[in-house]
């Protein structure tokens, strides 16, 4: 099987897990890496003569790239089974968009273990025909349900107010300067690690991690020991480097947009945000005042420099678990960095968290304000990353954007920070 993260996407921890699982279950895997264009997949087909392709991608833009890749493979008369997976991908999208453009069988797997199960069914003579028939039947049903005429978006009543929130008092930030954080001690980040995500999502621990550890669950304790050893090595051997940048900006809402100003008062950037069509009809611009100067913050952090290369070296030496755990720790350390920085910024901004608020509650966003990242439900335009990067210049410590507006290295987080007391997370579709 030939595996690849699609063009424009740098996320490979999930794909690498698939490689490890397949390789340890009798499959020969060719991993082409990240940002793989269709022409490279076509060349790999002719070179390696694989029995199947596996495509991975994290965000919505990656799912769209899978459609393009399927079209190009079909144009090249390639029809081997195509396995697809990724966080933004759904079985419906795979059936109605990817399978519809591909000449061969398209197989959607929600995670690595399901991918193994489906591959085993496909490549075993007694189960192959039934599996193919089931997949095609499910996809036909999904395609049929999607052929109806889509309903028009409901018209917005003329009397509907654009803004629904009472203006909040505006806390002044300490300055409007660019702040660069270099080589932040990892020990400052570790308390903010989300163990449920690290142990559960990335390392396969099933159930509530905190409860399992307290009960002495053998699997949870084994993973805990691996991670704790890796955390110590990351500090003593410099395996992870925490770098970041943040800055406050004067801001004002204008309809569904938020305009940022430089210290002299000149407009320096504009973000246009979608508004919910139904329900409360929320928009991120509602959390910024339109009748007076307000403020918001931008940030970008990374813990990923050199991680992909080091993890690859360990994997080549057969250290599969340690390789995967390193990538998982880097990703969650970047998330922890964002959480720690956001907490620090709330204090600097003049509304610190209550001293009795534990970090476990901070990880549940039980604090004033929100932080949102481009490409996600409330601000889905990933191309706005280019504006954030222009303003913050994280390239100075090695954080860059791909042609698909994704951050490289993978273990990185960026976003906007809003202070409004009523701000909360929502989907804008």
KAPE-V812884 format. One record per residue. N is the residue number from 1. RES is the residue in one letter. SS is DSSP state (helix for helix, strand for strand, loop for the rest). PHI is phi in whole degrees, -180 to 180 (NA if undefined). PSI is psi in degrees with one decimal (none if undefined). Layout:
# KAPE-V812884
N,RES,SS,PHI,PSI
N,RES,SS,PHI,PSI
This chain:
# KAPE-V812884
1,X,loop,NA,134.2
2,X,strand,-98,121.6
3,X,strand,-106,148.3
4,X,strand,-159,142.2
5,X,strand,-86,132.1
6,X,strand,-67,164.7
7,X,loop,-50,133.8
8,X,loop,88,-8.4
9,X,loop,-114,133.1
10,X,loop,-104,1.8
11,X,loop,-82,120.5
12,X,loop,-133,4.6
13,X,helix,-66,-40.8
14,X,helix,-67,-42.6
15,X,helix,-64,-39.1
16,X,helix,-67,-33.5
17,X,helix,-65,-40.3
18,X,helix,-60,-42.9
19,X,helix,-60,-45.8
20,X,helix,-62,-46.1
21,X,helix,-67,-44.7
22,X,helix,-65,-44.2
23,X,helix,-62,-35.0
24,X,loop,-85,4.0
25,X,loop,-124,28.2
26,X,loop,94,3.1
27,X,loop,-94,145.3
28,X,loop,-95,122.1
29,X,loop,-117,132.4
30,X,strand,-109,112.8
31,X,strand,-100,111.0
32,X,loop,-82,-9.0
33,X,loop,95,-148.3
34,X,loop,-107,164.5
35,X,loop,52,47.1
36,X,strand,-91,116.6
37,X,loop,-77,161.2
38,X,helix,-57,-37.6
39,X,helix,-64,-29.1
40,X,helix,-72,-35.9
41,X,helix,-65,-41.1
42,X,helix,-63,-41.8
43,X,helix,-64,-39.4
44,X,helix,-65,-33.6
45,X,helix,-62,-45.4
46,X,helix,-73,-29.0
47,X,helix,-79,-46.1
48,X,helix,-102,-15.2
49,X,loop,51,55.6
50,X,loop,-73,163.0
51,X,loop,-87,-17.5
52,X,strand,-164,158.4
53,X,strand,-106,152.7
54,X,strand,-132,118.8
55,X,strand,-109,136.0
56,X,strand,-127,150.6
57,X,loop,-171,151.5
58,X,loop,-95,-48.5
59,X,loop,-104,175.1
60,X,helix,-57,-39.9
61,X,helix,-61,-32.4
62,X,helix,-70,-37.8
63,X,helix,-62,-39.8
64,X,helix,-64,-37.8
65,X,helix,-66,-29.9
66,X,helix,-63,-35.3
67,X,helix,-63,-46.7
68,X,helix,-61,-42.8
69,X,helix,-63,-42.3
70,X,helix,-61,-40.9
71,X,helix,-62,-43.7
72,X,helix,-69,-37.7
73,X,helix,-64,-40.2
74,X,helix,-65,-41.2
75,X,helix,-63,-27.6
76,X,loop,-88,8.8
77,X,loop,62,34.2
78,X,loop,-100,129.0
79,X,loop,-135,19.2
80,X,loop,-68,157.5
81,X,strand,-54,140.2
82,X,strand,-118,108.8
83,X,strand,-88,134.4
84,X,strand,-132,145.2
85,X,strand,-164,163.6
86,X,loop,153,159.5
87,X,loop,-60,-37.3
88,X,loop,-89,-6.0
89,X,loop,-87,144.7
90,X,loop,-126,162.6
91,X,helix,-61,-37.0
92,X,helix,-65,-45.1
93,X,helix,-63,-43.1
94,X,helix,-60,-39.1
95,X,helix,-75,-44.3
96,X,helix,-89,-21.1
97,X,helix,-114,-49.0
98,X,helix,-80,-53.7
99,X,helix,-60,-33.3
100,X,helix,-66,-21.2
101,X,helix,-103,-4.5
102,X,loop,-109,144.0
103,X,loop,-79,-27.5
104,X,loop,-100,-166.7
105,X,loop,-75,131.9
106,X,strand,-109,128.7
107,X,strand,-122,120.4
108,X,strand,-94,131.6
109,X,loop,-124,128.6
110,X,loop,-77,-21.8
111,X,loop,-157,179.3
112,X,helix,-65,-40.1
113,X,helix,-69,-36.9
114,X,helix,-67,-36.3
115,X,helix,-59,-42.4
116,X,helix,-63,-45.2
117,X,helix,-61,-44.0
118,X,helix,-68,-38.5
119,X,helix,-64,-41.7
120,X,helix,-62,-40.4
121,X,helix,-66,-40.5
122,X,helix,-69,-37.9
123,X,loop,-99,13.8
124,X,loop,-111,123.9
125,X,helix,-55,-42.7
126,X,helix,-65,-24.3
127,X,helix,-112,-10.2
128,X,helix,-59,-54.5
129,X,helix,-62,-42.4
130,X,helix,-65,-39.4
131,X,helix,-66,-46.3
132,X,helix,-61,-43.9
133,X,helix,-62,-41.0
134,X,helix,-65,-45.5
135,X,helix,-62,-45.2
136,X,helix,-66,-36.7
137,X,helix,-66,-44.4
138,X,helix,-63,-41.5
139,X,helix,-69,-36.6
140,X,helix,-64,-39.6
141,X,helix,-66,-41.6
142,X,helix,-66,-40.1
143,X,helix,-66,-39.7
144,X,helix,-65,-37.9
145,X,helix,-72,-15.9
146,X,loop,-99,1.0
147,X,loop,-88,-7.9
148,X,loop,-67,161.1
149,X,loop,-70,121.4
150,X,loop,-66,143.0
151,X,loop,-71,144.5
152,X,loop,-68,146.6
153,X,loop,-61,135.1
154,X,loop,-61,137.3
155,X,loop,-68,143.0
156,X,loop,-83,122.6
157,X,loop,-57,141.5
158,X,loop,-62,-27.7
159,X,loop,-88,-3.7
160,X,loop,-67,127.5
161,X,loop,-72,146.7
162,X,loop,-76,-36.2
163,X,loop,-120,136.0
164,X,loop,-119,0.5
165,X,loop,-109,146.4
166,X,loop,-70,137.4
167,X,loop,-58,137.5
168,X,loop,-100,149.5
169,X,loop,-56,143.9
170,X,loop,-101,109.6
171,X,loop,-75,137.0
172,X,loop,-87,131.4
173,X,loop,-72,165.3
174,X,loop,-68,-26.9
175,X,loop,-167,178.8
176,X,loop,-121,30.7
177,X,loop,-92,159.7
178,X,loop,-84,126.1
179,X,strand,-113,121.2
180,X,strand,-106,131.2
181,X,strand,-112,113.3
182,X,loop,-113,138.4
183,X,loop,50,51.1
184,X,loop,-64,130.7
185,X,loop,-57,129.8
186,X,helix,-61,-28.7
187,X,helix,-64,-20.3
188,X,helix,-78,-23.6
189,X,helix,-91,-35.8
190,X,helix,-54,-38.2
191,X,loop,-61,-21.4
192,X,loop,-95,5.0
193,X,loop,-64,135.0
194,X,loop,-90,98.2
195,X,helix,-67,-27.9
196,X,helix,-64,-40.9
197,X,helix,-72,-44.3
198,X,helix,-66,-51.5
199,X,helix,-80,-38.4
200,X,helix,-82,-60.8
201,X,helix,-68,-45.3
202,X,helix,-92,-33.0
203,X,loop,-116,11.1
204,X,loop,81,15.1
205,X,loop,-80,123.7
206,X,loop,-95,128.6
207,X,loop,107,-175.2
208,X,loop,-76,113.0
209,X,helix,-61,-46.2
210,X,helix,-58,-42.3
211,X,helix,-69,-40.2
212,X,helix,-64,-42.4
213,X,helix,-64,-41.7
214,X,helix,-65,-31.2
215,X,loop,-87,-2.4
216,X,loop,75,29.5
217,X,loop,-59,126.6
218,X,helix,-59,-43.4
219,X,helix,-64,-46.3
220,X,helix,-62,-41.5
221,X,helix,-67,-36.5
222,X,helix,-62,-46.5
223,X,helix,-64,-40.4
224,X,helix,-59,-43.5
225,X,helix,-65,-39.9
226,X,helix,-63,-45.8
227,X,helix,-68,-42.8
228,X,helix,-62,-40.1
229,X,helix,-65,-40.6
230,X,helix,-68,-37.1
231,X,helix,-61,-41.9
232,X,helix,-66,-43.1
233,X,helix,-64,-37.3
234,X,helix,-61,-34.8
235,X,helix,-77,-51.2
236,X,helix,-73,-30.0
237,X,loop,-107,2.0
238,X,loop,65,37.0
239,X,loop,-70,-30.8
240,X,loop,-121,139.5
241,X,loop,-120,120.6
242,X,loop,-96,113.5
243,X,strand,-128,147.2
244,X,strand,-161,172.9
245,X,strand,-152,144.6
246,X,strand,-149,160.7
247,X,strand,-164,139.6
248,X,strand,-90,149.2
249,X,strand,-134,143.8
250,X,strand,-66,140.8
251,X,strand,-145,156.1
252,X,strand,-151,138.6
253,X,strand,-81,147.6
254,X,strand,-140,94.7
255,X,loop,67,-124.4
256,X,loop,-96,13.5
257,X,strand,-111,157.7
258,X,strand,-123,126.2
259,X,strand,-105,132.7
260,X,strand,-104,147.5
261,X,strand,-125,146.3
262,X,loop,-80,172.8
263,X,loop,-57,-23.0
264,X,loop,-85,-4.9
265,X,loop,97,1.5
266,X,loop,-85,142.5
267,X,strand,-63,131.1
268,X,strand,-120,-17.1
269,X,strand,-165,159.4
270,X,strand,-144,131.2
271,X,strand,-116,125.0
272,X,strand,-100,122.7
273,X,loop,-111,145.3
274,X,loop,-76,152.7
275,X,loop,-112,141.5
276,X,loop,-57,137.7
277,X,loop,-80,-26.1
278,X,loop,-127,-178.5
279,X,loop,63,-130.3
280,X,loop,-76,-13.1
281,X,loop,56,49.1
282,X,loop,-77,155.0
283,X,loop,-149,144.7
284,X,helix,-59,-29.2
285,X,helix,-62,-21.5
286,X,helix,-63,-21.4
287,X,helix,-91,6.4
288,X,loop,-124,135.7
289,X,loop,-68,144.4
290,X,loop,-111,-1.8
291,X,loop,-112,2.6
292,X,loop,-164,164.5
293,X,loop,-64,139.3
294,X,strand,-131,-175.9
295,X,strand,-141,148.8
296,X,strand,-142,169.0
297,X,strand,-124,152.0
298,X,strand,-118,149.8
299,X,strand,-150,159.7
300,X,strand,-151,131.2
301,X,strand,-136,155.5
302,X,strand,-148,147.6
303,X,loop,-129,23.5
304,X,loop,-106,-1.2
305,X,loop,-59,122.5
306,X,loop,78,-3.2
307,X,helix,-69,-43.9
308,X,helix,-60,-43.5
309,X,helix,-68,-43.4
310,X,helix,-66,-43.1
311,X,helix,-62,-37.2
312,X,helix,-65,-41.5
313,X,helix,-61,-45.2
314,X,helix,-63,-40.2
315,X,helix,-64,-39.9
316,X,helix,-64,-28.1
317,X,loop,-86,1.5
318,X,loop,88,7.7
319,X,loop,-89,66.9
320,X,helix,-64,-47.1
321,X,helix,-65,-45.3
322,X,helix,-65,-38.0
323,X,helix,-62,-48.7
324,X,helix,-67,-40.1
325,X,helix,-64,-34.8
326,X,helix,-63,-46.4
327,X,helix,-63,-40.7
328,X,helix,-64,-43.3
329,X,helix,-65,-38.9
330,X,helix,-63,-45.3
331,X,helix,-63,-47.5
332,X,helix,-74,-24.9
333,X,helix,-68,-37.0
334,X,helix,-64,-41.0
335,X,helix,-64,-39.8
336,X,helix,-65,-38.4
337,X,helix,-60,-46.6
338,X,helix,-61,-40.1
339,X,helix,-67,-44.6
340,X,helix,-64,-44.0
341,X,helix,-64,-42.2
342,X,helix,-60,-41.4
343,X,helix,-62,-43.4
344,X,helix,-64,-39.7
345,X,helix,-67,-36.1
346,X,helix,-62,-39.2
347,X,helix,-66,-47.9
348,X,helix,-64,-29.4
349,X,helix,-79,-11.7
350,X,loop,103,6.7
351,X,loop,-133,68.3
352,X,loop,-63,155.9
353,X,loop,-66,152.1
354,X,loop,-57,138.3
355,X,loop,-59,-24.9
356,X,loop,-86,-2.0
357,X,loop,-75,114.4
358,X,loop,-75,160.4
359,X,helix,-61,-32.7
360,X,helix,-59,-33.4
361,X,helix,-79,-31.6
362,X,helix,-64,-36.6
363,X,loop,-67,-15.8
364,X,loop,-98,11.5
365,X,loop,62,35.1
366,X,loop,-89,66.9
367,X,loop,-153,174.4
368,X,loop,-76,135.3
369,X,loop,86,178.5
370,X,strand,-142,163.6
371,X,strand,-127,136.4
372,X,strand,-129,146.0
373,X,loop,-115,143.5
374,X,loop,-66,141.8
375,X,loop,100,-4.7
376,X,strand,-113,175.4
377,X,loop,-53,-40.9
378,X,loop,-83,-20.0
379,X,strand,-142,72.3
380,X,loop,-75,-9.0
381,X,loop,-77,96.4
382,X,helix,-64,-25.5
383,X,helix,-63,-19.2
384,X,helix,-65,-12.7
385,X,helix,-57,-33.3
386,X,helix,-63,-34.5
387,X,helix,-69,-46.8
388,X,helix,-59,-43.2
389,X,helix,-67,-35.9
390,X,helix,-63,-38.2
391,X,helix,-79,-35.4
392,X,helix,-99,-22.9
393,X,loop,53,53.2
394,X,helix,-70,-7.4
395,X,helix,-59,-22.2
396,X,helix,-64,-20.4
397,X,helix,-121,27.3
398,X,loop,92,8.0
399,X,loop,-96,120.5
400,X,strand,-128,172.9
401,X,strand,-110,144.0
402,X,loop,-83,175.6
403,X,loop,-65,-17.2
404,X,loop,-96,13.4
405,X,loop,68,24.0
406,X,loop,-101,149.3
407,X,strand,-79,139.7
408,X,strand,-129,119.8
409,X,loop,-78,167.8
410,X,loop,-61,-40.7
411,X,loop,-78,69.5
412,X,strand,-144,153.5
413,X,strand,-140,138.6
414,X,strand,-138,166.4
415,X,strand,170,-177.8
416,X,strand,-106,146.3
417,X,strand,-119,123.3
418,X,strand,-115,141.0
419,X,loop,-100,-11.8
420,X,loop,-53,130.2
421,X,loop,-60,-26.7
422,X,loop,-92,-1.1
423,X,loop,-63,137.4
424,X,loop,-150,169.1
425,X,loop,-84,143.5
426,X,loop,-158,164.7
427,X,loop,-98,137.8
428,X,loop,-96,1.5
429,X,loop,-85,none
